[in-house]
Each structure stands twice: as structure tokens, then as C-alpha cells.
């Protein structure tokens, strides 16, 4: 009788582990799923505001305007480039 209980418990645990793994995979897939392009039009998703990008007068790298350093009428990406 104990052998039968052991095998039933083992089968139950294996089925539970498989079911748990499948649920985790489904939840990850839902989180990564892109919106359906064929879905009926509804409320559009709000996108974050884009920040203005400026070009450094010294190195030519584009950087956010919030990190801007101005010197002698030019825009620079850092204080080091502004002093050069």
C-alpha cells in the first residue's frame, strides 16, 4: 500500500511541477507580447515625451539637452569638452 501511495505522490508532484512551469512560461509570454495590430481601435498607448538631442561641438556625439553645457555660444556634452 505504501508503494502505491509513493507512486501517486510522485506522479502528483511531477504533474504539479510541469503545470507550474507552463504557467510561468505563459505569464512571461503575456508580459512580452506586443499589442495586436488587428485589435479594434481603442485608447492609444501613451508614449513618454522624447527629449531634444544636441550635438557636441567638440566630439560630435549626440546627448540629451538636459546634460547640455554651453560655452562661447556652442553646445558641449561635458565640462571637459567645453574647456578644450
C-alpha positions in Angstrom: 0.0 0.0 0.0 2.8 2.4 0.8 4.3 1.8 -2.7 1.1 2.8 -4.3 0.9 6.0 -2.2 4.5 6.8 -3.0 3.9 6.5 -6.8 0.7 8.5 -6.6 2.5 11.2 -4.7 5.4 11.2 -7.2 3.1 11.5 -10.1 1.2 14.3 -8.4 4.4 16.2 -7.8 5.7 15.8 -11.3 2.3 17.0 -12.8 2.3 20.0 -10.4 5.9 20.9 -11.4 5.0 20.7 -15.1 1.9 22.8 -14.6 3.8 25.4 -12.7 6.4 25.6 -15.3 3.8 26.0 -18.1 2.0 28.8 -16.2 5.3 30.7 -15.7 6.1 30.5 -19.4 2.6 31.7 -20.3 2.9 34.7 -17.9 6.3 35.6 -19.4 4.9 35.4 -22.9 2.0 37.7 -22.0 4.4 40.2 -20.5 6.5 40.3 -23.6 3.6 40.2 -26.1 3.3 43.1 -28.5 -0.1 44.8 -28.9 -2.3 43.2 -31.6 -2.3 45.3 -34.8 -5.7 43.9 -35.7 -7.3 44.8 -32.4 -10.2 47.2 -32.6 -9.1 50.8 -32.2 -9.3 52.0 -28.6 -7.5 54.2 -26.3 -4.0 54.7 -27.8 -1.0 53.9 -25.6 0.7 57.0 -24.2 4.4 57.3 -25.1 6.8 59.2 -23.0 7.9 62.6 -24.2 11.1 62.5 -26.3 13.9 64.7 -25.1 15.7 67.0 -27.5 19.1 65.7 -28.6 22.0 68.1 -29.2 25.4 67.5 -30.9 28.6 68.2 -29.1 30.7 70.9 -30.9 33.9 69.1 -29.9 33.4 65.4 -30.4 30.1 65.2 -32.4 28.3 62.9 -30.0 24.6 63.4 -29.6 23.4 63.8 -26.0 20.2 64.8 -24.2 19.6 68.5 -23.9 19.3 68.1 -20.1 23.0 67.4 -19.9 24.0 70.4 -22.1 27.0 72.6 -21.2 27.1 75.9 -23.1 30.3 77.8 -23.6 31.2 80.6 -26.1 27.9 80.1 -27.9 28.4 76.3 -28.5 26.9 73.2 -27.0 29.1 70.6 -25.4 28.4 67.2 -23.8 30.6 67.8 -20.8 32.6 70.4 -18.9 35.8 68.9 -20.1 34.9 69.4 -23.7 33.7 72.9 -23.0 37.1 73.9 -21.6 39.1 72.4 -24.5 
